[in-house]
Amino acid sequence: MAFTEQDDLFGDPAAPVSARPPAAHQPLAARMRPRRLAEVVGQEHILKPGSLLPRLVAQNRFGSLLFYGPPGCGKTSIAEAIARETNSRFVRINAVMSNVAELREILATARRRPEAATILFIDELHRFNKSQQDLLLPDVEEGSVRLIGATTHNPGFYVNPPLLSRSHLFRLEPLATPAVAGVLRAALTDSERGLGARGVTADDKLLADLAVLCDGDLRRALNALEVIVLGLPEKGAITTADLEVFARERRIRYDADEDEHYDTISAFIKSCRGSDPDAAMYWLAKMLAGGEDPRFIARRLVILASEDVGLADPQALPLTVAAHHACDFIGLPEAELTLAHATLYIATAPKSNSATLALGEAHRVLKEQPVQPVPSPLRDKSGAASKQAGHGKGYQYSHDYPENISGQDYLAKPLKLYTPKTAGWEAKIADRLARWQELKAQMKQRKGGERG
């Protein structure tokens, strides 16, 4: 059977919530799991006294729960602590390894044992497909099981709406460095569950440095500490040299095509748009360190050039298009310099979204108003039929007039869709359009006088 029950995790089947000392062969991260909600660190925004989740658990009146957060932030620990504090039967499965047959068996057993108050903990819930998630709904609604789902992915995209609507969603954050360092200190000195029996010491700065290297992932930090301590003699001391191997192999948390990918590119785009070159370079470096495709970043820069810089600096578009081509034929690591060049250009360029607004206004008018016919003087006059119909007749060739302004209208019903902004090059456009508008009015007035 691929799933484990609380009986296995917490002790005697007759008294499933009685804790027993963790097995020595378990990884340090498993041995140091919190035994009560009060022992969970770093998630005070959902666990501080008086918060919703502790109140629900204290009254044992919670339904299904979803914990959403990065690896090593405490999702499984909170689920196990809830099961202990509510004397619940705890069944744990991993969505990657589970299947429909196993899920049916677990749910059937829970229905046969209503007195056990089964909590079904599903790790990596986002890995379940729609049919597997739908299979849970009847038992969740009837209360045969209380589901606790853990996911590193945004539930809004990966959890079926009916299941999401029946659950309380709690977002967990990466653990802060002091919280991780505090647990590392406890693990180093705890003789029952931790590494205290070995008598290894470390100063606070070293533990803080290890916490930083692990990016808020407590499980990763504890596993790293265990490897370091077991590689030292008893009563030894952890030194800076012992951390160097982890520093060299440090990997930035960045999952391509998943939440971190979208969150980071969003931060990059908003930093460029907000004219903050330092922040833009930071997010660029994070994406590159995480293995992001440089062409993806270059494409976003091309879009920014039109969407957010626009006519305030017309050179932004050709420069970013050139950067995109350069990424294709240069490749990494040299293409990083090209991306840095283009990023700084976009971040420090004057900004205008007038093209975005003008296009949006044109779409709105087309949607809400009757479609205007092409005026006869503007129609194509190629072919005998078109000429016979008078297409093109009355067209005034712009180059025959001062400053190319003939005074002619190019819509049957004139519209105001584009409003120039005053940043960068576009300030000159605003002045030019104002001048042309004045000339156009004069031409119309003159033609009206001639006809009179």
C-alpha positions as CSV (number, residue, x, y, z in Angstrom):
1,M,0.0,0.0,0.0
2,A,1.4,3.3,-1.0
3,F,-0.2,5.4,1.7
4,T,0.6,5.7,5.3
5,E,-1.8,6.1,8.3
6,Q,-1.4,8.0,11.5
7,D,-1.2,4.7,13.2
8,D,2.2,4.2,11.6
9,L,3.3,7.8,12.1
10,F,2.2,8.5,15.7
11,G,2.2,5.2,17.6
12,D,-0.1,2.5,18.9
13,P,-3.1,1.9,16.6
14,A,-5.3,1.8,19.7
15,A,-4.2,5.3,20.6
16,P,-3.2,6.9,17.4
17,V,-2.3,10.3,18.7
18,S,0.2,9.1,21.3
19,A,3.6,10.3,20.2
20,R,6.6,8.1,20.3
21,P,10.3,8.9,19.9
22,P,11.2,9.2,16.2
23,A,13.2,6.4,14.7
24,A,17.0,7.1,14.6
25,H,17.2,6.2,10.9
26,Q,14.7,9.0,9.9
27,P,16.1,12.1,8.3
28,L,16.7,15.0,10.6
29,A,13.9,17.0,8.9
30,A,11.4,14.2,9.7
31,R,12.6,13.8,13.3
32,M,12.4,17.5,14.0
33,R,8.8,18.0,12.7
34,P,6.7,20.1,15.0
35,R,4.4,18.0,17.3
36,R,1.9,20.8,17.9
37,L,0.8,23.9,16.0
38,A,2.4,26.0,18.6
39,E,5.8,24.6,17.6
40,V,5.4,25.5,13.9
41,V,7.7,28.5,13.1
42,G,7.5,31.2,10.5
43,Q,3.8,31.2,9.6
44,E,2.5,33.6,12.3
45,H,0.2,35.2,9.7
46,I,-2.0,32.1,9.9
47,L,-1.0,30.5,13.2
48,K,-0.8,33.4,15.7
49,P,-3.1,33.0,18.7
50,G,-6.6,34.0,17.8
51,S,-6.2,33.4,14.1
52,L,-8.8,31.4,12.2
53,L,-6.8,28.1,11.7
54,P,-5.8,27.7,15.4
55,R,-9.4,28.4,16.4
56,L,-10.9,25.9,14.0
57,V,-8.4,23.2,15.2
58,A,-8.9,23.9,18.9
59,Q,-12.7,23.5,18.4
60,N,-12.1,20.5,16.0
61,R,-14.6,22.2,13.7
62,F,-12.6,22.6,10.5
63,G,-13.6,21.1,7.1
64,S,-11.2,20.7,4.2
65,L,-8.0,22.7,4.1
66,L,-5.6,23.7,1.4
67,F,-2.1,24.8,2.2
68,Y,-0.3,26.6,-0.7
69,G,3.3,27.5,-0.4
70,P,6.9,26.8,-1.5
71,P,8.8,23.6,-0.5
72,G,9.9,23.3,3.1
73,C,7.6,25.9,4.5
74,G,5.7,23.6,6.8
75,K,2.7,22.3,4.9
76,T,3.1,18.7,6.0
77,S,4.1,19.6,9.5
78,I,1.0,21.7,10.0
79,A,-1.2,18.8,8.7
80,E,0.4,16.3,11.1
81,A,0.1,18.7,14.0
82,I,-3.6,19.2,13.3
83,A,-4.1,15.4,13.2
84,R,-2.4,15.0,16.6
85,E,-4.3,17.8,18.3
86,T,-7.7,16.6,17.1
87,N,-7.1,12.8,17.7
88,S,-7.8,12.1,14.1
89,R,-6.8,9.1,12.0
90,F,-4.2,10.4,9.5
91,V,-3.9,9.0,6.1
92,R,-1.2,10.4,3.9
93,I,-0.7,9.9,0.1
94,N,1.4,11.6,-2.5
95,A,-0.5,12.6,-5.7
96,V,2.4,11.6,-7.9
97,M,2.4,8.0,-6.7
98,S,-1.3,7.5,-6.0
99,N,-4.0,6.3,-8.4
100,V,-7.8,6.1,-8.6
101,A,-8.0,2.5,-7.2
102,E,-6.0,3.4,-4.1
103,L,-8.0,6.6,-3.6
104,R,-11.3,4.6,-3.8
105,E,-10.0,2.2,-1.2
106,I,-9.0,5.0,1.2
107,L,-12.4,6.7,0.9
108,A,-14.3,3.4,1.4
109,T,-12.3,2.6,4.6
110,A,-13.0,6.1,5.9
111,R,-16.8,5.6,5.3
112,R,-16.7,2.4,7.2
113,R,-14.9,4.1,10.2
114,P,-16.7,7.4,10.8
115,E,-15.7,7.3,14.5
116,A,-12.0,7.6,13.5
117,A,-12.5,11.1,12.0
118,T,-10.2,10.5,9.1
119,I,-7.9,13.2,7.8
120,L,-6.8,12.5,4.3
121,F,-3.6,14.4,3.6
122,I,-2.7,14.7,-0.1
123,D,0.8,16.0,-0.8
124,E,1.3,17.7,-4.2
125,L,-2.5,17.8,-4.8
126,H,-1.9,19.7,-8.0
127,R,-0.7,16.5,-9.5
128,F,-4.1,14.9,-9.3
129,N,-6.1,15.2,-12.6
130,K,-9.7,16.5,-12.8
131,S,-11.3,13.0,-12.4
132,Q,-9.2,12.2,-9.3
133,Q,-10.1,15.5,-7.7
134,D,-13.7,15.0,-8.6
135,L,-13.6,11.6,-6.9
136,L,-13.0,13.3,-3.6
137,L,-16.0,15.6,-3.7
138,P,-18.8,13.3,-2.4
139,D,-16.8,12.2,0.6
140,V,-15.6,15.7,1.3
141,E,-19.2,17.0,1.1
142,E,-20.5,14.2,3.4
143,G,-17.7,14.6,5.9
144,S,-16.4,11.0,5.5
145,V,-13.0,12.5,5.3
146,R,-11.5,15.9,6.0
147,L,-9.2,16.7,3.2
148,I,-5.9,18.6,3.8
149,G,-4.2,19.3,0.5
150,A,-0.7,20.6,0.1
151,T,0.5,22.2,-3.1
152,T,3.4,24.4,-4.3
153,H,1.2,25.6,-7.2
154,N,-1.5,28.3,-7.3
155,P,-4.7,26.4,-6.4
156,G,-6.7,28.8,-8.6
157,F,-5.1,27.2,-11.6
158,Y,-4.6,23.6,-10.5
159,V,-7.4,22.7,-8.1
160,N,-10.9,22.1,-9.5
161,P,-13.3,25.0,-8.6
162,P,-15.8,22.7,-6.8
163,L,-13.1,21.3,-4.6
164,L,-11.6,24.8,-4.1
165,S,-14.9,26.3,-3.1
166,R,-15.4,23.6,-0.4
167,S,-12.0,24.2,1.2
168,H,-10.3,26.9,3.4
169,L,-7.3,28.1,1.6
170,F,-4.2,29.2,3.5
171,R,-1.1,30.5,1.8
172,L,2.3,29.8,3.5
173,E,5.3,31.9,2.9
174,P,9.0,31.0,2.6
175,L,10.5,30.9,6.1
176,A,12.5,33.9,7.1
177,T,16.2,33.5,7.9
178,P,15.9,33.9,11.7
179,A,13.1,31.3,11.8
180,V,15.2,28.7,9.9
181,A,18.4,29.5,11.9
182,G,16.4,29.1,15.1
183,V,15.3,25.6,14.1
184,L,18.8,24.7,13.1
185,R,20.1,25.7,16.5
186,A,17.4,23.6,18.2
187,A,18.3,20.6,16.0
188,L,22.0,21.0,16.8
189,T,21.3,20.9,20.6
190,D,18.3,18.5,20.8
191,S,19.6,15.1,22.0
192,E,16.3,13.3,21.7
193,R,15.3,14.2,18.1
194,G,18.2,16.2,16.8
195,L,22.0,16.0,16.6
196,G,22.7,17.0,20.2
197,A,24.3,13.7,21.1
198,R,27.2,14.5,18.7
199,G,28.1,17.7,20.6
200,V,28.9,19.6,17.4
201,T,28.9,23.4,17.7
202,A,28.3,26.3,15.4
203,D,28.1,30.1,15.9
204,D,24.9,32.0,15.1
205,K,26.3,33.6,12.0
206,L,27.1,30.2,10.4
207,L,23.6,28.9,11.0
208,A,22.2,32.1,9.6
209,D,24.4,31.8,6.5
210,L,23.2,28.2,6.0
211,A,19.6,29.4,6.3
212,V,20.2,32.0,3.6
213,L,21.7,29.4,1.3
214,C,18.5,27.3,1.6
215,D,16.2,30.1,0.6
216,G,13.5,29.6,3.3
217,D,13.3,25.8,2.7
218,L,13.5,24.4,6.3
219,R,13.6,20.8,5.1
220,R,16.6,21.5,2.8
221,A,18.3,23.4,5.6
222,L,17.9,20.6,8.1
223,N,19.1,18.0,5.6
224,A,22.2,20.2,4.9
225,L,22.9,20.5,8.6
226,E,22.7,16.8,9.1
227,V,25.1,16.1,6.2
228,I,27.6,18.6,7.6
229,V,27.4,17.4,11.2
230,L,27.7,13.7,10.3
231,G,30.8,14.5,8.3
232,L,32.5,16.0,11.4
233,P,34.0,14.3,14.4
234,E,32.0,14.4,17.6
235,K,32.3,17.6,19.5
236,G,33.7,19.3,16.4
237,A,32.8,22.8,15.2
238,I,31.2,23.8,11.9
239,T,33.3,26.3,10.0
240,T,32.9,28.5,7.0
241,A,34.8,26.0,4.9
242,D,32.1,23.4,5.7
243,L,29.5,25.7,4.1
244,E,31.4,26.3,0.9
245,V,30.2,23.2,-0.9
246,F,26.6,24.2,-0.3
247,A,27.4,27.8,-1.4
248,R,28.9,26.5,-4.6
249,E,25.9,24.3,-5.3
250,R,23.2,26.7,-4.2
251,R,20.3,26.6,-6.6
252,I,17.8,29.4,-6.8
253,R,14.2,28.3,-6.4
254,Y,12.8,28.7,-9.9
255,D,10.5,26.2,-11.5
256,A,10.1,26.8,-15.2
257,D,6.5,27.0,-16.4
258,E,5.3,27.0,-12.8
259,D,4.3,29.7,-10.2
260,E,7.9,31.0,-9.6
261,H,8.3,31.4,-13.3
262,Y,5.2,33.6,-13.7
263,D,5.7,35.5,-10.4
264,T,9.3,36.4,-11.3
265,I,8.6,37.5,-14.9
266,S,5.8,39.6,-13.5
267,A,8.1,41.3,-11.1
268,F,10.6,41.9,-13.9
269,I,8.0,43.4,-16.2
270,K,6.6,45.7,-13.4
271,S,10.1,46.8,-12.4
272,C,10.9,47.8,-16.0
273,R,7.6,49.5,-16.3
274,G,8.2,51.3,-13.0
275,S,11.6,52.6,-14.2
276,D,13.6,50.8,-11.5
277,P,16.8,49.5,-13.2
278,D,18.1,47.9,-10.0
279,A,15.0,45.8,-9.4
280,A,14.8,44.9,-13.0
281,M,18.4,43.6,-13.0
282,Y,17.8,41.6,-9.9
283,W,14.8,39.8,-11.3
284,L,16.7,39.3,-14.6
285,A,19.6,37.7,-12.7
286,K,17.3,35.5,-10.8
287,M,15.6,34.2,-14.0
288,L,19.0,33.5,-15.6
289,A,20.3,31.8,-12.5
290,G,17.2,29.6,-12.4
291,G,17.7,28.5,-16.0
292,E,15.0,30.6,-17.7
293,D,15.0,30.6,-21.5
294,P,16.7,33.9,-22.6
295,R,14.5,34.1,-25.6
296,F,11.4,34.2,-23.3
297,I,12.9,37.2,-21.5
298,A,13.8,38.8,-24.8
299,R,10.2,38.4,-26.0
300,R,8.9,40.1,-22.9
301,L,11.3,43.0,-23.5
302,V,10.0,43.4,-27.1
303,I,6.5,43.6,-25.8
304,L,7.5,46.1,-23.1
305,A,9.1,48.3,-25.9
306,S,5.7,48.8,-27.5
307,E,3.3,48.4,-24.5
308,D,5.1,50.7,-22.0
309,V,7.8,52.7,-23.8
310,G,6.1,53.2,-27.1
311,L,6.5,56.6,-28.8
312,A,8.2,58.1,-25.8
313,D,11.4,56.4,-27.2
314,P,10.9,54.8,-30.6
315,Q,14.4,53.3,-30.5
316,A,13.3,50.9,-27.8
317,L,11.5,48.5,-30.2
318,P,14.3,48.0,-32.7
319,L,16.8,47.7,-29.9
320,T,14.8,44.9,-28.1
321,V,14.1,43.2,-31.4
322,A,17.9,43.2,-32.0
323,A,18.4,41.8,-28.5
324,H,15.9,38.9,-29.3
325,H,17.8,38.1,-32.5
326,A,21.1,38.3,-30.6
327,C,19.9,35.8,-28.0
328,D,19.2,33.3,-30.8
329,F,22.6,33.4,-32.5
330,I,24.9,34.2,-29.5
331,G,23.4,31.9,-26.8
332,L,24.3,31.8,-23.2
333,P,26.3,32.9,-21.3
334,E,27.2,35.8,-23.5
335,A,23.5,36.6,-24.3
336,E,23.1,37.6,-20.6
337,L,25.0,40.8,-21.5
338,T,22.6,41.5,-24.3
339,L,19.6,41.0,-22.0
340,A,21.2,43.2,-19.4
341,H,21.7,45.9,-22.1
342,A,18.1,45.8,-23.3
343,T,16.7,45.6,-19.7
344,L,18.5,48.7,-18.6
345,Y,17.5,50.5,-21.8
346,I,13.8,49.7,-21.2
347,A,13.9,50.4,-17.4
348,T,15.6,53.8,-17.9
349,A,13.6,54.9,-21.0
350,P,10.8,57.5,-20.8
351,K,7.4,55.7,-20.7
352,S,4.2,56.0,-22.6
353,N,1.4,53.6,-23.0
354,S,-0.4,55.7,-25.5
355,A,-0.2,53.0,-28.2
356,T,-1.9,50.5,-25.8
357,L,-4.6,53.0,-24.9
358,A,-5.3,54.1,-28.5
359,L,-5.6,50.4,-29.6
360,G,-7.9,49.6,-26.7
361,E,-10.1,52.7,-27.5
362,A,-10.3,51.7,-31.2
363,H,-11.4,48.2,-30.2
364,R,-14.0,49.6,-27.8
365,V,-15.4,51.9,-30.5
366,L,-15.6,49.0,-33.0
367,K,-17.4,46.9,-30.5
368,E,-19.9,49.5,-29.3
369,Q,-20.7,51.6,-32.4
370,P,-21.7,50.8,-35.9
371,V,-18.8,50.0,-38.2
372,Q,-18.0,53.0,-40.4
373,P,-17.8,52.5,-44.1
374,V,-14.6,53.5,-45.9
375,P,-15.2,57.1,-47.3
376,S,-15.5,57.0,-51.1
377,P,-12.4,59.3,-51.7
378,L,-10.3,56.8,-49.7
379,R,-11.4,53.6,-51.5
380,D,-9.2,51.8,-53.9
381,K,-9.8,52.9,-57.5
382,S,-8.1,50.0,-59.2
383,G,-10.2,48.4,-61.9
384,A,-12.9,49.6,-64.2
385,A,-15.7,48.8,-61.8
386,S,-14.2,50.8,-59.0
387,K,-13.6,53.8,-61.2
388,Q,-17.1,53.6,-62.5
389,A,-18.4,53.6,-59.0
390,G,-16.4,56.8,-58.3
391,H,-14.0,55.2,-55.8
392,G,-11.1,57.6,-55.1
393,K,-12.8,60.6,-56.5
394,G,-12.2,63.7,-54.5
395,Y,-9.1,62.3,-52.7
396,Q,-6.7,65.1,-51.9
397,Y,-3.0,64.1,-52.2
398,S,-1.3,65.1,-49.0
399,H,2.0,66.0,-50.5
400,D,0.4,68.7,-52.6
401,Y,-0.3,70.7,-49.4
402,P,1.8,72.6,-46.9
403,E,3.2,70.3,-44.2
404,N,1.2,67.5,-45.9
405,I,-2.0,68.6,-44.4
406,S,-4.9,68.7,-46.9
407,G,-7.7,69.3,-44.4
408,Q,-9.4,66.1,-45.6
409,D,-11.1,63.7,-43.1
410,Y,-10.2,60.1,-43.1
411,L,-13.2,58.8,-41.2
412,A,-16.9,59.4,-42.1
413,K,-17.4,60.3,-38.4
414,P,-14.1,61.6,-36.9
415,L,-13.0,60.0,-33.7
416,K,-10.4,60.9,-31.0
417,L,-8.6,57.6,-30.2
418,Y,-5.0,58.6,-29.7
419,T,-3.9,61.1,-27.0
420,P,-0.2,61.7,-27.0
421,K,1.7,61.9,-23.7
422,T,4.4,64.4,-22.8
423,A,7.3,62.1,-22.0
424,G,10.4,61.8,-24.2
425,W,10.0,61.9,-27.9
426,E,6.2,61.9,-27.7
427,A,6.2,65.5,-26.4
428,K,7.3,66.5,-29.9
429,I,4.5,64.4,-31.4
430,A,2.0,66.2,-29.2
431,D,3.2,69.6,-30.4
432,R,3.2,68.4,-34.1
433,L,-0.4,67.1,-33.8
434,A,-1.6,70.3,-32.3
435,R,0.0,72.3,-35.1
436,W,-1.5,70.0,-37.7
437,Q,-4.9,70.2,-36.1
438,E,-4.7,74.0,-36.4
439,L,-3.7,73.8,-40.1
440,K,-6.5,71.4,-40.8
441,A,-9.0,73.7,-39.2
442,Q,-7.6,76.6,-41.3
443,M,-7.8,74.5,-44.5
444,K,-11.4,73.6,-43.8
445,Q,-12.3,77.2,-43.1
446,R,-10.6,78.4,-46.3
447,K,-12.4,75.7,-48.4
448,G,-15.7,76.6,-46.8
449,G,-15.2,80.3,-47.7
450,E,-14.3,79.3,-51.3
451,R,-17.5,77.3,-51.6
452,G,-19.5,80.2,-50.2
